[in-house]
């Protein structure tokens, strides 16, 4: 069906791209009346942060892999009659000296323009996705998004953002640290996070703790796999504590086999669990909500602001 007919019938198909420090993620969604329905997800584990957080630049090899991934995406978008695309890049591209060069190469080969956004902008887009899925009215909420290069905290009161802070700590960035140094760095970052939260909230005020990002969604899946729970959209403090101890005791290969993790998830899952566990412990929070949304869902919602619901989300 030609693109103009899709638009006339209010069936426009759009795509959003999240070029993160750990992976490239994309989503294709079709507008159906006042709703958006997800019809395709795409993920490529490029791990740009592996280069950037060690050397400050993206290697030639990773540049080529990223460009090839975008070309592959371009062909998929063509197959699905995508009429509009928006791409955002986060921490690794922000920190890399040659990120602008990569963005130019991708624009030349595919026509896709990449916006490299700041941490606070990233958090605002994520908030758009979360509030579409979670009722935040008359609630005091803390949102945490753990990425490969940074962690964003969003403080929300009655469905409105009160404050945002981006912390230069992420799962890929933490991989170079040995266990003792990893624990020290997480404690250091926790102190900064608590100081930030206390500027705006009394800790007992927090009604909802919400986590987003690929690793936090994976924590929900591990809850079902390891603990036999019925849902992946919440996790309790004692369950997170149990996960941390279990994952610490497993080798990299055991995490892949026993937890059914991808190779590029089996290493970064530990710092994600540790960050979550430490923050919940500091704030005395018993539950974390894990909606199946993140930056790419926020991007796609920002493209058509008048939609009322995002459907077809999967773990």
SERO-4910 file (N, C-alpha, C, O; in steps of 0.05 Angstrom, whole numbers):
BEGIN
 pado doro    nc1    nc2    nc3   cac1   cac2   cac3    cc1    cc2    cc3    oc1    oc2    oc3
  Unk    A     17    -24      0      0      0      0     18     25      0     35     27     17
  Unk    A     14     44    -19     30     68    -20     29     84      6      9     83     21
  Unk    A     51     98     12     53    113     37     30    134     40     20    137     62
  Unk    A     23    148     18      2    169     21    -25    157     28    -40    170     42
  Unk    A    -30    132     19    -55    119     27    -55    112     57    -75    115     71
  Unk    A    -32    103     67    -29     98     96    -36    123    112    -50    122    132
  Unk    A    -26    146    103    -31    171    117    -60    179    116    -72    187    137
  Unk    A    -72    176     93   -100    183     90   -118    165    108   -137    175    120
  Unk    A   -111    140    110   -126    121    127   -118    122    156   -127    106    172
  Unk    A   -101    141    163    -91    144    191    -77    119    200    -78    110    223
  Unk    A    -62    107    181    -47     82    187    -17     87    182     -2     69    174
  Unk    A     -8    111    188     20    119    183     39    101    199     34     95    222
  Unk    A     61     92    187     80     75    199    106     91    204    117    103    186
  Unk    A    115     91    229    138    107    237    159     89    251    153     67    259
  Unk    A    183     99    253    205     84    265    222    102    283    226    125    277
  Unk    A    231     91    305    249    105    324    274     88    328    273     64    329
  Unk    A    297    102    330    322     89    335    336    100    359    337    124    363
  Unk    A    346     82    376    361     89    400    389     78    396    393     53    399
  Unk    A    408     95    391    436     86    388    450     90    415    460    111    421
  Unk    A    450     68    430    460     69    458    489     60    460    502     53    440
  Unk    A    499     60    484    527     53    489    531     23    488    553     13    482
  Unk    A    510      7    493    511    -22    492    500    -33    466    512    -52    455
  Unk    A    479    -22    456    466    -33    433    451    -12    417    445     10    427
  Unk    A    446    -19    392    428     -3    375    400    -17    377    398    -41    373
  Unk    A    380     -1    383    353    -11    385    335      5    367    338     30    364
  Unk    A    316     -8    354    297      6    337    269     -6    341    266    -29    348
  Unk    A    250     10    335    222      2    337    206     13    314    210     36    306
  Unk    A    189     -4    303    170      5    282    142      4    293    134    -16    305
  Unk    A    127     26    291    100     27    301     81     38    281     88     55    265
  Unk    A     56     28    281     36     38    262     14     51    277      3     41    297
  Unk    A      7     75    268    -15     89    280    -42     77    271    -47     73    247
  Unk    A    -58     70    291    -85     60    286   -105     78    301   -109     73    325
  Unk    A   -116     97    288   -133    116    301   -117    133    321    -98    146    314
  Unk    A   -125    131    347   -112    146    368    -91    129    382    -79    138    402
  Unk    A    -86    105    372    -66     87    384    -42     83    366    -43     86    341
  Unk    A    -19     75    378      4     66    364      9     37    371      9     29    394
  Unk    A     12     21    350     17     -8    355     45    -15    345     52    -10    322
  Unk    A     60    -27    363     87    -36    357     85    -61    339     72    -80    346
  Unk    A     98    -59    316     97    -82    297    124    -95    292    125   -117    280
  Unk    A    146    -82    301    172    -94    296    192    -82    315    193    -58    319
  Unk    A    209    -99    328    232    -90    344    257   -100    331    258   -121    319
  Unk    A    279    -85    335    305    -92    324    326    -85    344    325    -64    357
  Unk    A    346   -103    347    368    -98    366    394   -108    354    395   -131    344
  Unk    A    415    -92    355    441   -100    346    461    -93    368    464    -69    374
  Unk    A    475   -112    380    494   -107    403    520    -95    394    540   -109    394
  Unk    A    521    -70    387    545    -57    376    565    -50    398    589    -51    393
  Unk    A    555    -44    421    572    -36    444    593    -15    437    617    -20    440
  Unk    A    584      8    429    602     30    422    617     40    447    640     49    445
  Unk    A    604     38    470    617     47    495    643     32    501    660     43    515
  Unk    A    645      8    491    669     -8    496    694      6    486    715      6    499
  Unk    A    692     19    463    713     35    452    715     62    466    736     70    476
  Unk    A    693     76    467    693    104    475    702    108    504    718    126    509
  Unk    A    692     91    522    699     95    550    727     87    557    737     92    579
  Unk    A    741     74    538    769     67    542    788     85    526    810     91    536
  Unk    A    780     93    502    799    108    485    789    136    478    804    153    468
  Unk    A    763    141    482    752    167    474    742    169    446    731    189    438
  Unk    A    746    148    430    738    148    402    724    121    395    728    101    409
  Unk    A    709    121    374    697     97    363    716     85    343    725    100    325
  Unk    A    723     60    345    743     48    327    731     46    299    707     47    295
  Unk    A    749     43    279    741     40    252    723     16    248    703     16    233
  Unk    A    729     -6    263    713    -31    261    685    -25    270    665    -34    257
  Unk    A    682    -12    293    655     -6    304    640     14    286    616     12    284
  Unk    A    655     32    275    643     52    256    630     36    233    607     42    225
  Unk    A    645     17    222    634      2    199    610    -15    207    590    -16    193
  Unk    A    612    -29    230    590    -45    240    565    -28    244    542    -37    238
  Unk    A    568     -4    255    545     13    260    533     23    234    508     23    231
  Unk    A    549     30    215    539     39    189    524     16    175    503     20    164
  Unk    A    535     -8    177    522    -31    165    495    -37    179    475    -44    165
  Unk    A    494    -33    205    469    -38    219    448    -18    211    424    -25    208
  Unk    A    456      7    206    436     27    197    427     21    168    403     26    162
  Unk    A    445     12    152    436      4    124    416    -19    125    396    -19    111
  Unk    A    422    -38    143    403    -60    146    375    -50    156    355    -58    146
  Unk    A    376    -32    175    352    -19    185    337     -5    163    312     -7    161
  Unk    A    352     10    146    339     25    125    323      7    106    301     13     98
  Unk    A    334    -17    100    320    -36     83    295    -47     97    274    -51     84
  Unk    A    297    -52    123    274    -62    138    252    -40    138    229    -47    134
  Unk    A    260    -15    143    241      7    142    226      9    115    202     14    114
  Unk    A    241      4     94    230      5     67    209    -17     64    187    -12     53
  Unk    A    215    -41     74    197    -63     72    170    -58     87    149    -66     78
  Unk    A    172    -43    109    148    -38    125    135    -11    118    117     -2    132
  Unk    A    143      1     96    131     27     87    132     48    108    113     63    113
  Unk    A    155     50    122    159     71    142    159     98    129    173    103    109
  Unk    A    143    117    140    141    143    128    157    165    143    162    186    133
  Unk    A    165    159    168    180    179    184    198    164    203    191    144    216
  Unk    A    223    175    206    243    162    223    255    183    241    261    206    233
  Unk    A    259    176    267    274    193    285    295    177    300    288    156    311
  Unk    A    320    186    300    342    171    312    356    189    333    361    212    328
  Unk    A    361    177    357    375    191    378    398    174    387    396    149    389
  Unk    A    420    187    394    444    174    405    450    185    432    444    208    438
  Unk    A    461    168    450    464    175    478    494    176    486    510    187    472
  Unk    A    500    165    509    525    170    523    550    165    506    568    182    506
  Unk    A    552    142    493    577    136    478    582    157    456    604    166    452
  Unk    A    560    164    441    563    184    420    569    212    432    584    228    420
  Unk    A    557    218    455    563    243    468    592    246    475    604    267    471
  Unk    A    604    224    485    631    225    495    652    221    474    676    226    479
  Unk    A    645    211    451    665    204    430    674    228    414    657    245    407
  Unk    A    699    229    409    710    252    393    702    250    364    699    270    350
  Unk    A    697    225    354    691    221    326    661    214    322    654    204    300
  Unk    A    645    218    342    616    213    339    604    228    316    588    217    300
  Unk    A    610    255    313    599    270    290    606    258    263    590    259    244
  Unk    A    631    247    261    639    234    236    621    210    230    613    206    207
  Unk    A    616    193    250    599    170    246    571    179    238    559    167    220
  Unk    A    560    200    251    534    209    244    532    219    215    513    214    201
  Unk    A    554    232    206    554    241    178    555    218    158    542    218    138
  Unk    A    571    197    165    572    174    148    545    160    145    537    152    123
  Unk    A    531    158    168    505    145    167    485    162    151    468    151    137
  Unk    A    486    188    154    468    205    139    473    203    109    454    203     93
  Unk    A    498    201    102    505    199     74    496    172     62    487    171     39
  Unk    A    499    150     77    493    124     66    463    116     68    454     99     53
  Unk    A    448    128     87    420    120     91    401    144     91    376    140     87
  Unk    A    410    168     94    392    191     96    381    195    124    366    213    129
  Unk    A    389    177    143    379    179    170    396    198    186    420    194    189
  Unk    A    384    219    197    398    239    213    397    231    242    376    225    253
  Unk    A    420    231    256    422    223    284    424    247    301    441    264    297
  Unk    A    407    249    321    408    270    342    424    259    366    415    240    378
  Unk    A    447    271    372    461    263    396    451    280    419    455    305    419
  Unk    A    438    268    439    423    283    459    438    282    486    453    263    491
  Unk    A    433    302    503    444    302    530    428    284    548    406    275    541
  Unk    A    440    278    571    427    260    590    399    270    599    381    254    602
  Unk    A    396    296    603    371    307    612    349    304    590    326    299    596
  Unk    A    358    308    565    339    305    543    330    275    541    307    269    536
  Unk    A    350    257    544    344    229    544    323    222    565    304    207    560
  Unk    A    327    233    589    308    227    611    280    237    605    260    223    611
  Unk    A    278    260    592    251    271    586    236    254    566    212    250    568
  Unk    A    251    243    546    239    225    527    230    199    540    209    189    534
  Unk    A    247    188    557    240    164    572    215    168    589    197    151    590
  Unk    A    213    192    602    189    198    618    164    198    601    143    189    610
  Unk    A    166    207    576    143    206    558    132    177    555    108    173    554
  Unk    A    151    158    553    143    130    550    131    119    576    111    105    575
  Unk    A    144    126    598    135    115    624    107    124    631     90    108    639
  Unk    A    102    150    627     75    161    636     53    150    617     30    152    625
  Unk    A     60    140    594     41    128    576     32    101    587     10     91    581
  Unk    A     49     88    603     44     61    613     37     60    643     24     41    651
  Unk    A     46     79    658     42     79    687     27    104    696     33    126    688
  Unk    A      7    100    713     -9    122    723      7    137    745     12    126    767
  Unk    A     16    161    739     32    177    758     16    199    770     28    216    785
  Unk    A     -9    201    765    -26    222    777    -27    219    808    -31    197    818
  Unk    A    -23    241    822    -24    242    851     -3    223    863     -7    213    885
  Unk    A     19    219    849     40    201    858     67    217    860     72    235    844
  Unk    A     83    209    879    111    218    880    127    195    871    128    174    884
  Unk    A    141    198    848    155    175    836    184    181    830    191    204    824
  Unk    A    200    161    832    228    162    824    232    143    801    226    119    803
  Unk    A    241    154    778    247    138    755    277    136    752    291    155    754
  Unk    A    286    111    746    315    107    741    318     92    715    306     71    710
  Unk    A    335    104    697    341     90    672    371     84    673    388    102    673
  Unk    A    378     58    672    406     49    672    414     43    644    403     24    632
  Unk    A    432     58    633    442     53    606    471     42    607    481     36    629
  Unk    A    483     40    584    510     30    583    530     50    592    551     43    602
  Unk    A    524     76    587    544     97    594    535    116    616    552    128    629
  Unk    A    509    118    621    499    136    641    474    125    654    460    108    643
  Unk    A    468    136    677    443    130    692    428    156    697    439    175    707
  Unk    A    403    157    688    386    181    692    367    176    715    354    155    716
  Unk    A    364    196    732    343    196    753    323    218    746    331    241    740
  Unk    A    298    212    748    276    231    742    258    231    766    247    211    774
  Unk    A    255    255    778    237    258    801    211    269    792    210    290    778
  Unk    A    189    256    799    163    263    788    143    267    811    142    252    830
  Unk    A    127    288    808    106    293    828     80    299    812     79    318    796
  Unk    A     59    283    818     33    287    805     36    289    774     25    308    762
  Unk    A     50    270    763     52    267    734     69    289    720     69    292    696
  Unk    A     83    305    736    100    326    726    129    322    735    134    314    758
  Unk    A    148    327    717    177    325    724    184    347    743    180    371    737
  Unk    A    196    340    766    205    359    785    235    365    781    243    388    783
  Unk    A    250    344    775    279    348    771    290    324    756    279    302    757
  Unk    A    312    328    741    326    307    726    356    310    731    366    333    733
  Unk    A    369    288    734    398    288    737    410    264    722    399    242    724
  Unk    A    431    269    707    445    247    693    471    242    706    487    260    711
  Unk    A    476    216    713    501    208    727    519    193    708    509    175    693
  Unk    A    544    199    708    563    187    689    571    159    698    595    153    701
  Unk    A    551    142    701    556    114    709    536     97    694    512    101    694
  Unk    A    547     76    681    531     58    665    543     30    665    566     27    673
  Unk    A    529     11    655    538    -17    657    563    -23    640    581    -37    649
  Unk    A    564    -12    616    588    -16    600    612     -1    611    635    -11    612
  Unk    A    607     23    621    628     40    633    640     26    658    664     30    664
  Unk    A    624     10    672    633     -3    696    648    -29    691    660    -40    710
  Unk    A    646    -40    667    657    -66    662    687    -68    666    698    -90    672
  Unk    A    702    -46    662    731    -47    664    740    -50    693    764    -54    698
  Unk    A    722    -47    713    730    -48    741    729    -76    752    710    -91    747
  Unk    A    749    -82    769    748   -107    784    726   -105    806    716    -83    811
  Unk    A    719   -128    818    697   -129    836    698   -108    859    679    -94    864
  Unk    A    721   -107    872    724    -88    895    721    -59    885    707    -43    898
  Unk    A    734    -52    863    732    -25    852    704    -19    843    694      3    845
  Unk    A    690    -40    832    663    -37    822    645    -29    846    628    -11    844
  Unk    A    647    -44    868    631    -38    891    636    -10    902    617      4    910
  Unk    A    661     -2    903    668     25    912    656     47    895    645     67    905
  Unk    A    657     43    868    646     62    850    616     64    852    604     86    851
  Unk    A    603     42    856    574     42    859    566     56    885    547     72    885
  Unk    A    580     51    906    574     65    932    578     95    928    562    111    938
  Unk    A    599    103    915    605    131    910    582    144    894    573    166    900
  Unk    A    573    131    873    552    141    856    525    142    872    509    160    868
  Unk    A    521    122    889    497    122    905    495    146    923    474    158    926
  Unk    A    517    154    935    518    177    952    510    202    937    495    219    947
  Unk    A    519    205    912    512    228    895    482    227    888    469    248    888
  Unk    A    472    203    883    444    201    876    426    208    899    406    221    896
  Unk    A    433    198    923    417    203    947    417    233    953    397    245    960
  Unk    A    440    246    950    442    275    955    423    290    936    409    309    944
  Unk    A    423    282    910    405    294    891    376    290    898    360    309    898
  Unk    A    368    266    905    340    260    912    331    276    936    309    287    937
  Unk    A    348    278    956    341    291    981    337    321    978    324    334    994
  Unk    A    348    332    956    343    361    951    314    367    945    305    389    948
  Unk    A    300    346    935    272    351    926    251    334    941    228    343    944
  Unk    A    259    311    952    240    293    965    249    287    993    273    286    999
  Unk    A    230    282   1010    235    266   1034    233    237   1025    215    230   1011
  Unk    A    252    221   1034    254    194   1023    229    178   1027    222    160   1011
  Unk    A    215    183   1050    191    168   1056    168    176   1037    147    162   1037
  Unk    A    171    198   1022    150    207   1005    146    190    980    125    191    967
  Unk    A    166    174    972    166    161    946    145    139    945    146    120    960
  Unk    A    125    142    928    104    123    924    111    101    905    104     78    908
  Unk    A    126    109    883    132     90    862    162     92    855    172    114    852
  Unk    A    175     69    852    202     68    841    200     53    815    190     30    814
  Unk    A    209     65    793    205     54    766    232     52    753    247     71    753
  Unk    A    237     30    741    262     25    727    259     20    697    241      5    689
  Unk    A    276     32    681    275     27    652    303     22    641    323     25    655
  Unk    A    304     13    616    329      5    604    330    -25    600    316    -40    613
  Unk    A    346    -33    580    347    -61    573    354    -80    596    343   -102    598
  Unk    A    373    -72    612    381    -89    634    360    -92    656    357   -113    668
  Unk    A    345    -71    661    324    -73    681    300    -89    670    288   -104    685
  Unk    A    295    -88    644    275   -106    633    284   -135    636    268   -153    641
  Unk    A    310   -139    633    321   -166    635    319   -176    664    314   -200    669
  Unk    A    321   -158    684    317   -165    712    289   -177    715    286   -197    730
  Unk    A    270   -164    702    242   -175    704    240   -203    692    226   -220    704
  Unk    A    254   -208    670    254   -235    658    268   -255    676    259   -278    679
  Unk    A    290   -247    688    304   -265    707    286   -272    730    287   -294    740
  Unk    A    270   -252    739    252   -257    762    233   -281    754    228   -298    771
  Unk    A    223   -281    730    206   -302    721    221   -329    718    212   -350    726
  Unk    A    245   -327    706    261   -351    700    272   -363    725    269   -387    730
  Unk    A    286   -347    742    300   -357    765    281   -363    788    285   -382    803
  Unk    A    261   -345    792    245   -347    816    217   -357    811    201   -361    829
  Unk    A    211   -362    785    185   -374    778    161   -355    783    139   -365    787
  Unk    A    166   -329    782    144   -310    786    127   -307    761    136   -313    739
  Unk    A    103   -297    764     84   -296    742     87   -271    724     79   -272    701
  Unk    A    100   -250    734    102   -226    718    131   -216    719    146   -220    738
  Unk    A    138   -202    697    165   -190    695    164   -160    699    184   -146    696
  Unk    A    141   -149    706    137   -120    707    141   -108    735    138    -84    739
  Unk    A    148   -125    754    156   -115    781    178   -133    791    182   -155    781
  Unk    A    192   -124    812    211   -141    826    212   -130    855    211   -105    859
  Unk    A    215   -147    874    216   -140    902    246   -137    911    264   -149    898
  Unk    A    250   -122    932    278   -117    942    292   -144    948    315   -147    940
  Unk    A    278   -162    962    292   -187    969    298   -204    945    317   -219    945
  Unk    A    282   -201    924    287   -216    899    312   -204    885    328   -219    874
  Unk    A    314   -178    885    338   -165    873    363   -173    888    383   -179    876
  Unk    A    360   -174    915    383   -182    932    391   -211    925    415   -217    923
  Unk    A    371   -228    922    377   -256    915    390   -258    887    409   -274    883
  Unk    A    380   -242    868    392   -243    841    421   -234    842    438   -247    829
  Unk    A    427   -213    857    455   -204    859    473   -226    869    495   -231    858
  Unk    A    465   -239    891    482   -260    902    485   -283    883    507   -294    880
  Unk    A    463   -291    869    464   -313    850    482   -307    826    499   -323    818
  Unk    A    479   -283    815    495   -275    791    524   -272    798    542   -280    783
  Unk    A    530   -262    822    558   -260    831    571   -287    833    595   -290    828
  Unk    A    556   -308    839    567   -335    842    570   -349    816    583   -371    815
  Unk    A    558   -339    794    559   -352    768    582   -342    751    589   -318    753
  Unk    A    593   -359    735    612   -350    715    597   -338    691    572   -340    690
  Unk    A    612   -325    674    600   -313    650    584   -334    634    561   -328    625
  Unk    A    596   -357    630    583   -378    615    558   -388    629    537   -394    616
  Unk    A    559   -391    655    536   -400    670    513   -380    668    489   -388    667
  Unk    A    519   -354    668    497   -334    665    483   -337    638    459   -335    636
  Unk    A    499   -343    617    487   -347    590    469   -371    590    447   -371    580
  Unk    A    479   -393    602    465   -418    601    441   -419    620    419   -426    612
  Unk    A    446   -412    645    424   -415    666    403   -393    665    380   -398    671
  Unk    A    412   -369    657    393   -346    657    384   -339    628    368   -321    624
  Unk    A    393   -355    609    386   -351    580    392   -322    571    375   -309    559
  Unk    A    416   -313    578    424   -286    571    441   -286    545    455   -305    540
  Unk    A    438   -265    529    455   -261    506    484   -256    516    488   -248    539
  Unk    A    503   -261    498    531   -257    506    537   -228    514    553   -224    532
  Unk    A    524   -209    502    530   -181    508    512   -171    531    513   -147    538
  Unk    A    496   -189    543    480   -181    567    492   -195    592    487   -185    614
  Unk    A    506   -217    588    514   -233    611    535   -219    629    536   -225    652
  Unk    A    550   -200    617    569   -186    634    557   -161    646    563   -154    669
  Unk    A    541   -146    631    530   -120    641    507   -123    660    500   -104    674
  Unk    A    496   -147    662    473   -151    680    481   -147    709    465   -138    726
  Unk    A    506   -155    717    514   -153    745    515   -124    754    503   -118    775
  Unk    A    529   -105    741    528    -78    751    500    -66    751    494    -49    768
  Unk    A    483    -74    733    455    -64    733    440    -73    758    427    -57    771
  Unk    A    443    -98    765    430   -109    789    442    -96    814    427    -89    832
  Unk    A    468    -92    814    481    -80    837    472    -51    841    466    -42    864
  Unk    A    470    -35    820    461     -8    821    432     -7    832    426      9    850
  Unk    A    415    -25    822    387    -26    831    385    -34    860    370    -21    876
  Unk    A    400    -54    868    399    -64    895    408    -43    915    396    -39    936
  Unk    A    431    -30    909    442    -10    927    423     14    930    419     24    952
  Unk    A    411     23    908    393     46    910    368     39    926    358     55    943
  Unk    A    357     15    921    333      7    937    340      4    967    323     11    984
  Unk    A    363     -6    972    372     -9   1000    375     18   1014    366     22   1036
  Unk    A    387     37   1000    392     64   1011    365     78   1016    362     92   1036
  Unk    A    346     74    998    320     89   1000    299     73   1015    277     82   1020
  Unk    A    307     48   1023    288     30   1037    263     26   1021    240     27   1031
  Unk    A    267     20    995    245     14    977    241    -16    973    260    -30    970
  Unk    A    216    -25    975    211    -53    974    204    -64    946    206    -88    942
  Unk    A    197    -46    928    188    -55    901    198    -37    880    198    -12    883
  Unk    A    205    -48    857    211    -32    833    192    -41    811    188    -65    806
  Unk    A    180    -22    797    162    -27    774    179    -27    749    197    -10    746
  Unk    A    174    -46    731    191    -49    707    174    -49    682    170    -70    670
  Unk    A    163    -26    674    147    -25    650    164    -31    626    188    -26    625
  Unk    A    152    -42    605    167    -51    582    172    -29    562    166    -31    538
  Unk    A    182     -7    572    187     17    555    214     28    561    226     23    583
  Unk    A    224     44    543    250     58    547    252     81    526    232     92    518
  Unk    A    277     87    519    281    110    502    268    107    474    255    126    465
  Unk    A    270     84    462    259     81    435    229     84    435    217     96    416
  Unk    A    215     75    456    186     78    458    179    108    462    159    118    452
  Unk    A    196    121    478    192    150    482    195    166    457    180    185    452
  Unk    A    215    158    441    220    172    415    195    169    397    186    188    386
  Unk    A    185    144    394    163    139    376    138    154    386    122    163    369
  Unk    A    134    156    412    111    171    422    114    201    418     94    215    413
  Unk    A    139    211    419    144    239    414    139    247    385    135    271    379
  Unk    A    139    228    367    135    234    339    105    239    332     99    254    313
  Unk    A     87    227    348     58    231    344     46    237    371     36    219    384
  Unk    A     48    262    381     41    269    409     12    264    417      6    262    440
  Unk    A     -7    262    397    -35    261    405    -45    232    408    -69    228    413
  Unk    A    -27    212    406    -36    184    411    -42    180    440    -29    192    458
  Unk    A    -61    162    446    -69    157    474    -57    132    485    -56    129    510
  Unk    A    -47    114    468    -37     89    479    -16     76    460    -18     79    436
  Unk    A      4     63    472     24     48    457     19     19    462     21      9    485
  Unk    A     12      4    441      4    -24    444     25    -42    432     42    -33    417
  Unk    A     23    -68    438     40    -88    426     67    -90    438     86   -101    425
  Unk    A     71    -80    462     97    -81    476    103   -110    484     85   -124    492
  Unk    A    128   -118    481    137   -145    490    161   -142    508    175   -122    508
  Unk    A    165   -164    524    189   -164    542    214   -163    525    236   -163    536
***
